[in-house]
Amino acid sequence: MTLEVVTFGCRLNIVEGEAIRRQAEAAGITDMAIVNSCAVTAEATRQARQAIRRLRRERPDRPVIVTGCAAQIEPGRFAEMPETARVIGNAEKMQGATWTALARSNSLAAATDGPAAEKIAVGDIMAQTMLGAVQNGRSTTQTRGFVQVQNGCDHRCTFCVIPFGRGNSRSLAIDSVVAQCRTLSEAGAREIVLTGVDLTSYGRDLDGAPTLGRLVRAILCALPELPRLRLSSIDAVEVDDDLREAIATESRLMPHLHLSLQAGDDLILKRMKRRHGRDDAIRFCAEMRALRPDIAFGADLIAGFPTEDEAMFRRSLDLIAECGLSFVHVFPYSARPGTPAARMPQLQGEIVSERAGRLREAAAAAHAAHLGARLGKPLSVLTERGNTGRAEDFTLVRFGRDIAAGEIVQVLAGAADRRALLAA
């Protein structure tokens, strides 16, 4: 008998996956497979469906429950799968009562044979107006804790379905965030990561409209014993003055920003309905580097967006160097049903794949340069399981010896492989 949670997608989904596991265990569930799906690309949805089939094939006697963004957006599609026992919405998955009811159900084993409509427990995510605290506990690395401070998105980028899986933007009050951070710190977390769907929109729905920068300052002030605070993906155009000041002056706020850039051509950015231009991205990185010289940047870039020609693509390719990006996530464009971009003239799959490959090559070269620039320089590294660790700027470090997780050590790396610095 095993409880298995399989999570796809973003860091926020990982946080929620751990919360699902704890709620299911608290409800007394001991034998169930739960797939926490992602909808950001067609490939992510395909992988979720593949996992559902595999889990059922491996254990035909164990019910498979499906939740997450893909389940929220396309509940009928997952309910029609004969391997699925229940489809649970994104709001419902965070409610303990959902898992208590499933634990008490005597019909899950037979549910796969029932009508698809009877399998679905998915509410209107757009009706969600408040965000409850996710008691996520420690991460599996035992060094880092994650706190969901925001969920949902009020923007409607033309390629993105995530708002329809997550709902509108809603935030967790500062006091609640600080309390969660304190709990994690007291449990031994040496680093806390703030997560959200649109993190820099934090606070607009709260009384007084506190900003993300104000939240960061409140956490660092309330927890002087916390060595590290890190941000997940942000939208540069939304960075507030308090956050700029914190980046410049708070050494415990880690010098690593992952930016939602998506493209480097102004017309493509306009067709994506993004709120920044190419020059805005380049200027932001230069300004942040002036404030914090040791800062490193990551970014998301999409290859092969509809109507993108070679010159437009080259501007995205060149953005890696012009922004000084060190960690790049490349996404081949994937048409999502119901989005405006899916109705635009599409590129051939071969072109999309080829451009994604060129972006990855440029990203790999930029990362290699990033690693090379840190050879022989002192780095403060938070150790993790598997004899690895992360420097303050998120550089991965591998140790050539056994080292305990959860320590902050000073490192001088003398070599590097394709992904990491190598330390003695």
C-alpha positions in Angstrom: 0.0 0.0 0.0 1.5 3.3 -1.1 0.5 6.9 -1.4 2.2 8.4 -4.4 2.0 12.0 -5.5 3.4 12.8 -9.0 3.8 16.5 -9.7 4.5 18.3 -13.0 5.3 21.9 -13.7 6.3 24.9 -11.7 7.8 25.4 -8.3 4.4 26.5 -7.0 2.9 23.2 -8.1 5.7 21.4 -6.3 4.8 23.3 -3.1 1.2 22.3 -3.5 2.1 18.7 -4.3 3.8 18.5 -0.9 0.7 20.0 0.8 -1.5 17.5 -1.0 0.6 14.7 0.4 0.3 15.9 3.9 -3.4 16.5 3.6 -4.0 13.0 2.2 -1.9 11.4 4.9 -3.7 13.4 7.6 -7.0 12.1 6.1 -5.8 8.6 6.5 -5.2 7.8 2.8 -2.6 5.1 2.5 -3.1 3.7 -1.0 -3.7 6.2 -3.8 -1.9 7.8 -6.7 -2.3 11.5 -7.2 -1.2 13.3 -10.4 -0.8 17.0 -9.9 -0.8 18.2 -13.5 0.6 21.2 -15.4 -0.9 22.9 -18.4 1.8 25.4 -19.5 2.5 23.4 -22.7 0.9 20.6 -24.6 3.8 18.4 -23.7 3.2 18.9 -20.0 -0.4 17.8 -20.4 0.7 14.8 -22.5 3.2 13.8 -19.7 0.4 13.9 -17.1 -1.8 11.7 -19.2 1.1 9.3 -19.7 1.7 9.2 -16.0 -1.9 8.4 -15.3 -1.8 5.4 -17.6 1.5 4.2 -16.2 0.3 4.5 -12.6 -2.9 2.5 -13.3 -1.0 -0.1 -15.3 1.5 -0.6 -12.5 -1.2 -0.9 -9.8 -4.6 -1.7 -11.3 -6.1 -1.9 -7.8 -5.0 1.6 -6.7 -7.2 4.6 -7.6 -5.6 7.4 -9.6 -6.7 11.0 -8.7 -6.0 13.8 -11.1 -5.7 17.5 -10.1 -3.6 20.6 -11.1 -3.9 23.1 -13.8 -4.5 20.7 -16.7 -7.3 19.0 -14.7 -8.8 22.4 -13.9 -8.8 23.6 -17.5 -9.9 20.3 -19.2 -11.6 18.2 -16.5 -13.8 16.3 -19.0 -10.8 15.2 -21.0 -9.2 13.6 -17.9 -12.5 12.2 -16.5 -13.0 10.3 -19.8 -9.7 8.4 -19.2 -10.6 5.0 -18.0 -7.7 5.0 -15.6 -9.0 8.0 -13.7 -11.1 7.7 -10.6 -11.6 11.4 -9.7 -10.7 14.8 -11.2 -10.1 17.4 -8.5 -9.9 21.2 -9.1 -7.1 23.5 -8.1 -9.0 25.1 -5.3 -10.5 21.8 -4.1 -7.0 20.1 -4.0 -6.0 22.5 -1.2 -9.0 21.7 1.0 -8.5 19.1 3.6 -12.2 18.1 3.4 -11.6 16.9 -0.2 -9.1 14.3 0.9 -11.2 13.4 4.0 -14.1 12.7 1.7 -12.0 10.6 -0.6 -10.6 8.6 2.3 -14.2 7.8 3.3 -15.3 6.9 -0.2 -16.0 3.2 -0.8 -16.6 3.6 -4.5 -13.2 4.8 -5.8 -12.2 1.4 -7.1 -15.2 1.2 -9.2 -15.2 4.9 -10.2 -13.1 4.3 -13.3 -16.1 2.5 -14.8 -18.6 5.2 -14.1 -19.8 8.1 -16.1 -17.2 10.8 -16.7 -19.3 13.6 -15.2 -19.6 11.8 -11.9 -15.8 11.7 -11.5 -15.4 15.5 -11.7 -15.1 17.8 -8.6 -13.9 21.0 -10.2 -15.3 24.4 -9.2 -15.1 27.8 -10.8 -11.5 28.9 -10.2 -12.4 32.5 -11.2 -14.7 32.7 -8.2 -11.7 32.3 -5.8 -11.0 35.7 -4.3 -8.9 34.8 -1.3 -5.7 32.9 -0.8 -5.3 30.6 2.2 -1.9 29.7 3.7 -0.3 26.5 2.3 1.3 24.7 5.2 4.1 23.3 3.1 6.7 22.4 5.6 10.3 21.6 4.7 11.3 20.7 1.1 12.8 17.3 0.4 16.3 18.8 0.3 15.9 19.6 4.0 17.7 23.0 3.4 15.1 25.1 1.7 11.5 26.1 2.5 9.0 27.4 0.0 6.1 29.8 0.8 3.3 30.5 -1.6 2.6 34.2 -1.2 0.5 34.7 -4.3 -1.6 32.7 -6.8 -3.4 33.4 -10.0 -2.8 36.1 -12.7 -4.8 39.1 -13.9 -2.9 39.4 -17.1 -3.9 37.6 -20.3 -0.8 36.9 -22.4 -2.0 35.5 -25.7 -0.1 32.2 -25.4 -1.0 31.4 -21.8 -3.8 29.3 -20.3 -2.5 29.4 -16.7 -5.0 32.1 -15.5 -7.8 29.7 -16.4 -6.1 27.1 -14.3 -5.2 29.4 -11.4 -7.8 32.1 -11.4 -7.3 35.8 -10.8 -4.4 37.2 -8.7 -4.8 36.9 -4.9 -2.3 37.3 -2.2 -1.5 36.1 1.3 -1.3 38.8 4.0 2.1 39.9 5.2 1.5 38.6 8.8 0.6 35.2 7.4 3.6 35.0 5.2 5.9 36.0 8.0 4.4 33.4 10.3 5.0 30.7 7.7 8.6 31.8 7.2 9.2 31.8 10.9 7.8 28.2 11.2 10.2 27.1 8.4 13.1 28.9 9.9 12.5 27.3 13.3 12.3 23.9 11.6 15.8 24.4 10.2 15.4 25.9 6.7 18.4 28.0 5.9 16.8 29.5 2.8 13.2 30.5 2.1 11.9 30.9 -1.5 8.8 33.1 -2.1 6.6 31.6 -4.9 3.6 32.7 -6.9 2.1 32.6 -10.4 2.7 36.4 -10.9 4.9 37.1 -7.9 5.4 40.8 -8.6 1.7 41.5 -8.6 1.7 40.6 -4.9 -0.5 42.6 -2.6 -2.7 44.5 -5.0 -5.8 42.7 -3.7 -4.9 43.3 0.0 -5.8 46.2 2.2 -3.3 49.0 1.7 -1.9 47.2 -1.4 1.5 46.2 0.1 4.2 45.5 -2.6 6.5 42.5 -2.9 9.3 44.8 -1.8 7.5 45.7 1.4 6.9 41.9 2.0 10.6 41.1 1.5 11.6 43.8 3.9 9.0 42.6 6.5 10.4 39.1 6.4 14.0 40.1 6.7 13.2 42.4 9.6 11.1 39.9 11.4 13.6 37.0 10.9 17.1 38.3 11.5 18.3 34.7 12.0 17.2 33.7 8.5 20.4 33.5 6.3 18.8 33.6 2.9 15.6 34.8 1.2 15.1 34.1 -2.5 12.5 35.1 -5.1 11.1 32.8 -7.8 10.2 34.1 -11.2 9.3 37.8 -11.5 8.0 40.2 -14.1 10.6 43.0 -14.4 8.1 45.6 -15.4 6.3 45.2 -12.1 9.4 45.6 -9.8 8.6 48.2 -7.2 10.9 50.8 -5.6 11.0 48.9 -2.2 12.1 45.8 -4.0 14.8 47.7 -5.9 16.1 49.1 -2.7 16.1 45.6 -1.0 18.0 44.2 -4.0 20.6 46.9 -3.6 21.0 46.8 0.2 19.8 43.5 1.7 22.6 41.0 1.5 20.3 38.2 2.7 18.1 38.7 -0.3 19.8 36.4 -2.8 21.4 38.0 -5.9 19.5 36.0 -8.5 16.4 37.0 -10.4 14.5 34.8 -12.9 12.7 37.0 -15.4 9.6 36.3 -17.4 10.9 37.7 -20.7 9.5 35.3 -23.3 10.9 37.1 -26.4 13.3 39.8 -27.5 11.4 41.3 -30.4 9.1 44.2 -29.8 6.4 43.1 -32.3 6.4 39.5 -31.0 6.1 40.9 -27.4 3.2 43.0 -28.5 1.5 40.0 -30.1 2.1 38.1 -26.9 0.4 40.9 -25.1 3.4 41.3 -22.8 3.8 44.6 -20.9 7.5 45.3 -21.6 9.6 45.9 -24.7 13.1 44.7 -25.6 14.8 47.8 -24.3 12.9 47.6 -21.0 14.4 44.2 -20.4 18.0 45.2 -21.3 17.7 48.4 -19.2 16.3 46.5 -16.2 19.2 44.0 -16.1 21.7 46.9 -16.4 20.1 48.8 -13.6 19.9 45.8 -11.3 23.5 44.9 -12.1 24.5 48.5 -11.2 22.7 48.1 -7.9 24.0 44.6 -7.1 27.1 43.7 -9.2 27.1 40.1 -8.1 23.5 39.5 -9.4 22.8 36.7 -11.9 19.8 36.5 -14.2 17.7 33.7 -15.4 14.8 34.0 -17.9 12.1 32.1 -19.8 12.2 32.4 -23.6 9.8 31.0 -26.2 11.0 29.8 -29.5 8.8 29.8 -32.6 5.9 32.0 -31.5 3.3 32.5 -34.3 4.4 35.0 -37.0 8.0 35.0 -35.8 10.4 35.3 -38.7 14.2 34.8 -38.6 15.0 38.4 -37.8 12.5 38.4 -34.9 14.0 35.2 -33.6 17.5 36.6 -33.8 16.5 39.4 -31.5 15.4 36.8 -28.9 18.7 35.0 -29.5 20.7 38.1 -29.0 18.8 39.0 -25.8 20.7 36.3 -23.9 24.0 38.3 -24.3 22.4 41.7 -24.2 20.7 41.0 -20.8 23.6 38.9 -19.6 21.4 35.9 -18.9 23.1 32.9 -17.1 20.1 30.5 -16.6 17.7 30.3 -19.5 14.6 28.1 -19.7 13.7 27.5 -23.4 10.2 26.6 -24.4 9.3 25.6 -27.9 6.0 27.4 -28.6 3.0 25.2 -27.9 -0.4 26.2 -29.1 -2.9 26.0 -26.2 -6.5 25.5 -27.1 -8.7 28.6 -26.6 -5.8 31.1 -26.5 -5.5 34.0 -29.0 -2.1 32.8 -30.1 -3.5 29.5 -31.2 -5.5 31.4 -33.8 -2.5 33.2 -35.2 -0.5 31.9 -38.3 1.5 29.0 -36.9 5.1 28.1 -37.8 6.0 24.6 -38.9 7.1 22.3 -36.2 10.5 21.8 -37.7 11.2 25.5 -37.6 10.1 25.8 -33.9 12.3 22.8 -32.9 15.3 24.2 -34.8 15.0 27.6 -33.2 14.5 26.1 -29.8 17.7 24.2 -30.3 19.6 27.3 -31.3 18.3 29.1 -28.2 19.4 26.2 -26.0 22.9 26.3 -27.6 23.2 30.0 -26.8 21.9 29.4 -23.3 24.4 26.6 -22.7 27.3 28.9 -23.9 26.1 31.7 -21.6 25.9 29.3 -18.7 29.4 27.9 -19.4 30.7 31.5 -19.4 28.9 32.1 -16.1 30.5 29.1 -14.5 33.9 30.0 -15.9 33.7 33.5 -14.4 33.3 32.0 -10.9 36.2 29.6 -11.0 38.7 30.4 -8.2 36.4 33.0 -6.6 35.0 32.6 -3.1 31.4 31.5 -3.0 29.0 31.0 -0.1 27.2 27.7 -0.8 24.2 26.2 0.9 24.7 22.5 0.8 21.9 20.1 -0.2 21.5 16.3 -0.4 23.6 14.4 -2.9 26.8 16.4 -2.2 25.6 19.4 -4.1 24.7 23.0 -3.1 23.7 26.4 -4.5 25.7 29.6 -4.3 23.9 32.8 -3.5 23.5 33.5 -7.3 21.9 30.1 -7.7 25.1 28.5 -9.3 25.0 24.8 -8.8 28.1 23.4 -7.0 29.1 19.7 -6.8 31.4 18.4 -4.1 33.9 15.7 -4.5 33.3 14.4 -1.0 30.5 13.6 1.3 29.1 16.7 2.9 26.1 17.2 5.2 23.0 19.0 3.9 21.9 22.3 5.4 25.3 23.9 5.9 26.5 27.2 4.5 30.1 26.7 3.5 32.8 28.8 1.7 33.9 27.3 -1.5 36.7 28.0 -4.1 35.9 25.9 -7.2 38.8 25.0 -9.4 36.8 23.3 -12.2 33.4 23.0 -13.8 31.4 20.6 -15.9 28.5 21.6 -18.2 26.1 22.2 -15.4 28.0 23.0 -12.2 31.1 24.1 -10.5 33.2 21.3 -9.0 34.5 21.8 -5.5 36.8 19.6 -3.4 
